[in-house]
Amino acid sequence: MKKKSKKKEQIEKRERAMIEGILEGSPDGIGVVVVRLECGCRKMAAISKDGEPASKIIMYRDQAESICDKCKEDNGAFIRVNESFIHWIDPPPSDEKQEEIYYKVLGSPTSH
């Protein structure tokens, strides 16, 4: 059990490093959209205060030279998304603005 939480912690650290790198290269970015796919690959991009892209989309897989073959084939199809969220810079925008950008970028949450 401890091994699993340690692995998750490491992944989060690497993910955080990617987020910081994306923000550093995106002066207009107020947050980074993170999309985690069921295969373990990630898609990330900075967003502007208007919810528009502020960077290119970056796809990567932890401790791998490349994204998986499935992602190469379908570019990380929406149907394979496990989790998605926006990591906001400090200070984050107002709750209303966050919600507005969230819906613009990721759509409304749906239940399966």
C-alpha positions as CSV (number, residue, x, y, z in Angstrom):
1,M,0.0,0.0,0.0
2,K,2.8,2.4,0.9
3,K,4.5,1.7,-2.4
4,K,1.4,2.8,-4.3
5,S,1.0,6.1,-2.5
6,K,4.7,6.8,-3.0
7,K,4.4,6.1,-6.7
8,K,1.4,8.4,-6.9
9,E,3.3,11.1,-5.0
10,Q,6.2,10.9,-7.5
11,I,3.8,11.1,-10.5
12,E,2.3,14.2,-9.0
13,K,5.7,15.8,-8.5
14,R,6.6,15.2,-12.1
15,E,3.2,16.5,-13.2
16,R,3.7,19.6,-11.1
17,A,7.1,20.1,-12.7
18,M,5.5,19.9,-16.1
19,I,2.8,22.4,-15.1
20,E,5.4,24.8,-13.8
21,G,7.4,24.5,-17.0
22,I,4.3,25.2,-19.1
23,L,3.4,28.2,-17.1
24,E,6.9,29.5,-17.2
25,G,6.8,29.4,-21.0
26,S,3.3,30.9,-21.2
27,P,3.3,34.5,-19.9
28,D,-0.4,34.9,-20.6
29,G,-1.3,31.6,-18.9
30,I,-3.4,31.8,-15.7
31,G,-3.7,28.1,-15.4
32,V,-2.9,24.7,-17.0
33,V,-5.5,22.2,-18.2
34,V,-4.5,18.7,-17.2
35,V,-6.2,15.8,-18.9
36,R,-5.2,12.3,-17.5
37,L,-5.9,9.4,-19.9
38,E,-6.6,5.8,-18.8
39,C,-3.4,4.7,-20.5
40,G,-1.3,6.9,-18.2
41,C,-0.5,9.5,-20.8
42,R,-1.3,13.2,-20.0
43,K,-2.3,16.2,-22.2
44,M,-1.6,19.6,-20.8
45,A,-1.9,23.2,-22.1
46,A,-1.8,26.7,-20.6
47,I,-5.0,28.8,-20.8
48,S,-5.4,32.5,-20.9
49,K,-7.8,34.6,-18.8
50,D,-10.3,34.3,-21.6
51,G,-10.1,30.5,-21.6
52,E,-8.2,30.5,-24.9
53,P,-5.0,28.4,-25.4
54,A,-1.9,30.2,-24.1
55,S,0.5,27.3,-25.2
56,K,0.7,24.4,-27.4
57,I,-0.8,21.1,-26.2
58,I,1.9,18.9,-24.6
59,M,1.4,15.2,-24.5
60,Y,3.7,13.0,-22.3
61,R,3.8,9.8,-20.3
62,D,5.7,9.6,-17.0
63,Q,9.1,7.8,-17.3
64,A,8.6,7.1,-21.0
65,E,10.4,8.4,-24.1
66,S,7.1,8.8,-25.9
67,I,3.3,8.6,-25.5
68,C,1.7,5.2,-25.9
69,D,0.7,3.8,-29.3
70,K,-3.0,4.3,-28.7
71,C,-2.4,8.0,-28.1
72,K,-0.3,8.2,-31.2
73,E,-3.2,6.7,-33.1
74,D,-6.1,8.7,-31.7
75,N,-4.3,11.8,-30.1
76,G,-5.6,11.0,-26.7
77,A,-9.3,10.6,-27.5
78,F,-11.8,12.2,-25.2
79,I,-13.5,8.8,-24.6
80,R,-10.3,7.6,-22.8
81,V,-10.1,10.5,-20.3
82,N,-9.9,9.4,-16.7
83,E,-9.7,12.8,-15.1
84,S,-9.4,16.4,-16.1
85,F,-8.9,19.6,-14.1
86,I,-7.4,23.1,-14.3
87,H,-4.4,24.0,-12.1
88,W,-4.7,27.7,-11.4
89,I,-1.8,30.1,-10.7
90,D,-1.8,32.0,-7.4
91,P,-3.9,34.1,-6.9
92,P,-6.5,32.2,-8.9
93,P,-9.3,34.0,-10.7
94,S,-12.7,34.5,-9.0
95,D,-14.8,31.4,-8.6
96,E,-17.2,32.7,-11.2
97,K,-14.3,33.2,-13.7
98,Q,-12.9,29.7,-12.9
99,E,-16.3,28.1,-13.6
100,E,-16.7,30.1,-16.8
101,I,-13.3,29.0,-18.1
102,Y,-13.8,25.4,-16.9
103,Y,-17.0,25.1,-18.9
104,K,-15.5,26.7,-22.0
105,V,-12.4,24.5,-21.9
106,L,-13.6,21.2,-20.5
107,G,-17.4,21.4,-21.0
108,S,-20.0,20.7,-18.3
109,P,-19.4,17.7,-16.1
110,T,-21.5,14.7,-17.0
111,S,-22.2,11.6,-15.0
112,H,-21.7,8.2,-16.6
